[in-house]
Amino acid sequence: MPPTTAGPSSRSCMTGEEPTHSQKVKYFNIKAGFVNEHTVCGVAKDGKETLLSAEHIVIATGGRPRYPTHIEGALEYGITSDDIFWLKESPGKTLVVGASYVALECAGFLTGLGLDTTVMIRSIPLRGFDQQMSSLVTEYMASQGTRFLRGCTPSRVRRRPDGQLQVTWEDLTSGKEDMGTFNTVLWATGRIPETRSLNLEKAGVNVNPNSQKILVDAQETTSIPHIYAIGDVAEGRPELTPTAIMAGKLLAQRLCGQSSDVMDYDNVPTTVFTPLEYGCVGLSEEEAVARHGEEHVEVYHAYYKPLEFTVAERDASQCYIKMVCLRKPPQLVLGLHFLGPNAGEVTQGFALGIKCGASYVQVMRTVGIHPTCAEEVAKLRISKRSGLDPTVTGC
């Protein structure tokens, strides 16, 4: 079928159809790949092809969950986080394989729904996050009923005659093999960028051969000056939706000549929405020590009890706050880590101050709002170096 051609426009990257809404953005429901550095060819569901040419092209195709295809039965019998909300029936007894925030979030809400849920972790939970906080996250999940198989890796999945899935795994410490039966196996072992079908080589766009992510500079520019990549598909970028949105907005402003600002990827706040939420911004304690040296880092911390836990008599053993600072006055805040209710809300507010270069002294001069969990951040007086008990005992 011969392709139709859509000519370039002076005000938009791609043209060829009437605007679909008031923003005058022309939308094409097609799967596209590069023909050359200025042209892509899109194919619709009915097989019709459309050629689109543009002065500037932005790649923002994101990523998909990775299936561990080297494991027997992984693709045939497993699902991913993309599938869990589309199930027609309850997943039942579930094995979640992986230790990322996606794995722990899924396991957390499945346990909360009353389902028998097990998480299989090969090495450490929440790699890239502060490991003390990560341990507290999994401790709380375990106290709520989530089971953990640590230091294990699956080798095969088979369907039994009764319909259940038999999973075989290896204990990496002992080398012994073990197995269990589940109704659902959910793979949460990472994500892969949607680049393989883009024909990037036809445009001359370079990728990391290992990750298949697109190589970009600080301006989000690829190896071709007029082709850009933002979000999960770009190498070295945090896989966070709000980050990609802001990077896209700033790129659009630069392309339109409205601004020269580039995305700042330092001190990007995020939250892991596990049963006990973990919010953080800035450096982990490990990163701060590696970058500045242990002797130059001061960590203030506290175990606290949220008001809502007190009234309901809930266990608050893992409710914990840690502020990582430079030791030299006025003690610049390098990172904030908050584990407790509404961690996302708390972290979002303090993220502005940290982004603006807040110091420990300034945080301590901030008046807290009582009774809130956030006020505990402004009351962090005990350092790890002091060796004193960091448990908050009263108002």
C-alpha positions in Angstrom: 0.0 0.0 0.0 1.6 3.3 -1.0 2.1 5.7 1.9 0.4 9.1 2.2 2.6 12.1 2.9 2.0 14.8 5.5 4.0 17.9 4.9 5.8 19.9 7.5 4.2 22.9 9.3 5.9 26.0 10.7 4.0 25.7 14.0 4.0 22.0 14.7 6.4 19.0 14.5 4.0 16.7 12.6 1.1 17.6 10.4 -1.3 15.9 8.0 -4.6 15.8 9.9 -6.9 18.4 11.3 -6.2 19.5 14.9 -8.0 17.2 17.4 -8.5 19.8 20.1 -8.0 23.5 21.1 -4.3 23.2 21.5 -4.0 22.5 17.7 -2.0 19.3 18.3 -2.4 16.8 15.5 -2.8 13.3 16.8 -2.0 10.2 14.8 -2.9 6.8 16.2 -0.1 5.0 14.4 3.0 3.0 15.2 6.0 4.8 13.7 9.6 4.2 12.8 12.3 6.3 11.2 12.8 6.4 7.5 15.6 9.0 7.7 16.6 11.7 10.1 13.7 14.0 9.2 11.0 11.5 8.4 9.1 8.7 10.1 6.6 6.2 8.6 3.6 5.3 10.7 1.4 2.3 10.2 -2.3 2.3 11.4 -4.3 -0.7 12.5 -5.7 -1.1 9.1 -2.3 -1.2 7.5 -2.4 2.2 6.0 1.0 4.0 6.1 1.6 7.7 6.7 4.9 9.5 6.1 5.5 12.4 8.5 8.4 14.9 8.0 9.5 17.5 10.5 12.2 19.9 11.3 12.4 18.6 14.9 11.5 15.2 16.2 11.0 14.3 19.9 11.2 10.6 20.9 9.1 9.9 24.1 8.1 6.3 23.7 8.8 5.2 27.3 9.3 1.7 28.3 7.6 -1.6 29.1 8.1 -4.2 31.8 10.8 -6.7 31.1 10.0 -10.4 30.8 12.9 -12.6 32.0 12.7 -14.7 28.8 15.7 -16.8 29.9 13.5 -18.4 32.6 11.5 -21.3 31.3 7.7 -20.5 31.3 8.2 -16.9 32.2 6.5 -15.5 29.2 3.9 -18.3 28.9 2.6 -18.2 32.5 3.7 -14.9 34.0 2.2 -11.4 34.0 3.6 -7.9 34.6 2.4 -4.7 36.3 0.8 -3.8 33.0 -1.5 -6.7 33.3 -2.4 -6.8 37.0 -5.3 -4.2 36.8 -6.8 -5.9 33.7 -7.3 -9.3 35.3 -10.9 -10.6 35.1 -10.5 -12.5 38.3 -8.6 -12.2 41.6 -4.9 -13.1 41.1 -5.1 -15.3 44.2 -1.9 -16.5 45.8 0.7 -14.4 44.1 4.5 -14.5 43.7 6.1 -11.2 42.9 9.5 -11.5 41.4 11.7 -8.5 41.8 12.6 -5.8 44.4 12.0 -2.6 42.6 9.4 0.0 43.8 7.0 -1.6 41.3 7.4 -5.0 42.9 7.0 -3.7 46.4 4.0 -1.5 45.6 2.2 -4.3 43.8 3.0 -6.8 46.6 1.8 -4.2 49.2 -1.6 -3.6 47.7 -2.1 -7.3 47.0 -1.4 -8.1 50.7 -3.8 -5.3 51.6 -6.5 -6.9 49.6 -6.1 -10.0 51.8 -4.2 -12.1 49.2 -1.3 -14.5 50.1 1.6 -12.6 48.6 5.3 -13.5 48.4 8.2 -11.3 47.1 11.2 -13.0 45.7 14.4 -10.8 46.0 17.6 -11.8 44.3 19.9 -9.3 46.1 18.6 -6.1 47.8 15.3 -4.2 47.9 14.9 -0.8 46.2 18.4 -0.7 44.6 19.4 2.9 44.2 17.5 4.1 47.3 18.8 4.5 50.8 19.2 1.0 52.1 18.4 1.7 55.7 15.0 3.1 54.6 14.6 0.2 52.2 15.0 -2.3 55.0 12.4 -0.5 57.1 10.0 -0.6 54.1 10.3 -4.4 53.8 10.2 -4.9 57.6 6.8 -3.1 57.7 5.5 -5.0 54.8 6.5 -8.3 56.5 4.7 -7.2 59.6 1.6 -6.7 57.6 1.7 -10.2 56.1 3.9 -10.0 53.0 6.3 -12.9 52.7 9.9 -12.5 51.4 12.2 -15.0 49.8 15.6 -13.4 49.9 18.7 -14.3 48.0 16.6 -16.5 45.6 16.2 -16.5 41.8 13.6 -18.4 39.8 14.6 -21.0 37.2 11.3 -22.2 35.7 7.6 -21.9 35.9 5.2 -24.8 34.9 1.5 -25.2 34.9 0.2 -28.1 37.0 -2.8 -30.2 35.9 -4.9 -28.4 38.6 -4.1 -25.0 36.9 -1.8 -23.7 39.6 1.7 -22.5 38.7 4.7 -24.5 40.1 7.7 -22.2 40.4 11.2 -23.6 40.9 13.9 -21.4 42.3 17.5 -21.5 43.6 18.7 -20.3 46.9 21.8 -18.4 46.0 23.4 -18.8 49.4 23.0 -22.6 49.8 22.8 -23.5 46.1 19.8 -25.7 46.9 16.7 -25.8 44.7 13.2 -25.3 46.1 9.7 -24.9 44.7 6.2 -23.5 45.5 2.8 -23.3 43.9 1.0 -20.0 43.1 -2.0 -18.8 41.2 -0.2 -15.9 39.7 3.4 -15.0 39.0 4.1 -11.3 38.5 7.4 -10.3 37.0 8.8 -6.9 38.2 12.4 -7.3 37.2 12.9 -4.0 35.4 11.8 -2.2 32.3 13.1 -2.0 28.7 12.9 1.1 26.5 10.6 1.1 23.5 13.4 1.7 21.0 13.9 -1.6 19.1 11.1 -0.9 16.6 11.9 2.7 15.9 14.6 2.0 13.3 16.9 4.5 15.0 19.8 3.4 12.9 18.1 4.9 9.8 18.2 8.3 11.5 21.7 7.9 12.9 20.5 8.0 16.5 22.9 6.3 18.9 21.8 4.1 21.8 23.6 2.4 24.7 24.2 -1.1 23.3 23.5 -2.7 26.7 20.4 -0.9 27.8 19.1 0.1 24.4 18.4 3.6 25.8 19.0 6.6 23.6 22.1 8.6 24.4 21.3 12.3 25.1 23.1 15.4 26.4 21.9 18.0 28.9 19.6 19.6 26.3 17.9 16.1 25.7 19.6 16.1 22.3 20.5 12.8 20.7 23.5 12.2 18.4 21.4 14.0 15.7 21.1 17.7 16.6 17.4 18.0 15.7 16.2 14.7 17.3 15.5 14.7 21.0 14.6 12.0 23.5 12.9 12.5 26.9 11.7 10.2 29.7 12.4 6.6 30.3 13.7 6.1 26.8 16.7 8.3 27.4 19.9 7.0 29.0 20.7 8.2 32.5 17.3 9.7 33.3 15.2 8.8 36.3 12.2 6.6 35.3 9.6 9.0 36.8 6.6 10.5 34.9 6.7 14.0 36.5 10.4 14.3 35.5 9.7 13.4 31.9 6.8 15.9 31.8 8.9 18.7 33.0 11.8 17.8 30.7 9.3 17.8 27.8 7.8 21.2 28.8 11.3 22.8 29.0 12.3 21.2 25.7 9.1 22.6 24.0 9.9 26.1 25.4 13.5 25.9 24.0 12.3 24.8 20.6 9.8 27.7 20.5 12.4 30.2 21.6 10.6 31.0 24.9 13.4 29.9 27.2 16.9 28.5 27.4 16.3 26.6 30.6 17.3 22.9 30.7 16.1 20.2 33.1 17.9 19.9 36.4 18.0 16.3 37.4 19.5 16.9 40.8 17.3 16.7 43.9 14.3 15.2 42.1 11.8 14.1 44.8 9.9 10.8 44.6 7.9 8.4 46.7 7.5 4.7 46.9 3.9 4.0 47.5 4.3 0.9 49.7 1.9 0.2 52.6 4.1 2.5 54.7 5.1 5.2 52.2 8.7 6.1 51.6 9.4 9.6 50.3 12.9 10.9 49.5 14.7 13.8 47.8 18.4 14.3 47.3 21.2 11.9 48.3 21.0 8.7 50.2 23.2 8.3 53.2 25.4 5.9 51.2 25.7 8.4 48.3 26.5 11.3 50.6 29.3 9.3 52.3 30.7 8.1 49.0 30.7 11.7 47.6 31.8 13.7 50.6 33.4 11.2 53.0 31.9 9.9 56.3 33.8 12.5 58.4 32.1 15.3 56.4 28.5 14.0 56.7 26.1 14.5 59.6 22.8 12.5 59.7 19.9 13.6 61.9 17.2 11.1 62.5 14.2 10.1 64.5 11.7 7.3 65.1 8.3 8.9 65.6 4.6 7.9 66.1 2.0 9.5 63.8 -1.1 10.7 65.6 -3.3 8.5 63.5 -1.2 5.5 64.6 -1.6 6.5 68.3 -5.4 6.7 68.2 -5.7 3.4 66.3 -3.0 1.8 68.4 -1.0 0.8 65.3 2.6 -0.3 65.4 4.9 2.6 64.4 8.2 0.8 64.8 9.2 1.6 61.2 8.1 5.3 61.1 11.4 7.0 60.6 12.9 10.2 59.3 16.5 10.8 58.3 18.1 14.1 57.1 21.5 13.8 55.5 23.6 17.0 55.8 27.1 18.3 55.3 28.8 18.5 58.7 30.3 21.9 58.1 28.0 24.8 59.2 25.4 25.8 58.2 25.0 22.2 57.3 23.6 22.1 53.8 20.8 19.5 53.5 22.0 16.8 51.0 19.0 14.5 51.3 15.7 13.9 53.2 14.2 10.5 53.7 10.7 10.1 55.2 8.9 6.8 56.0 5.4 7.1 57.2 1.8 8.1 56.3 1.4 10.6 53.4 5.2 10.6 52.7 4.6 12.0 49.2 2.8 15.0 50.6 5.5 15.6 53.2 8.4 15.2 50.7 6.9 17.4 48.1 6.9 20.4 50.5 10.4 20.0 51.8 11.7 19.3 48.2 11.3 22.9 47.4 13.5 24.0 50.3 16.2 21.4 49.5 16.1 22.4 45.8 16.7 26.0 46.9 19.7 25.0 49.0 18.2 24.8 52.5 20.5 24.2 55.4 19.9 22.2 58.6 19.9 25.5 60.5 17.1 26.8 58.3 15.0 23.7 58.7 15.4 23.9 62.5 14.2 27.5 62.4 11.0 26.4 60.6 7.9 26.3 62.8 6.2 23.0 62.6 2.4 22.5 62.2 1.0 20.5 65.1 -0.1 17.8 65.1 1.4 16.6 61.8 4.0 14.0 60.7 5.8 16.7 58.7 6.6 18.7 61.9 8.8 15.9 63.0 11.2 16.9 60.2 11.6 20.3 61.8 12.4 18.7 65.1 15.3 16.5 64.1 17.8 17.2 66.9 19.6 13.9 67.4 22.5 12.9 65.1 23.6 9.3 64.4 27.1 10.4 65.5 25.9 11.2 69.0 24.7 7.7 69.6 21.6 8.9 71.5 18.3 7.2 71.2 16.4 8.9 68.3 12.9 7.8 69.5 10.5 10.7 69.9 8.9 10.3 73.3 6.3 13.2 73.3 5.1 16.3 71.7 
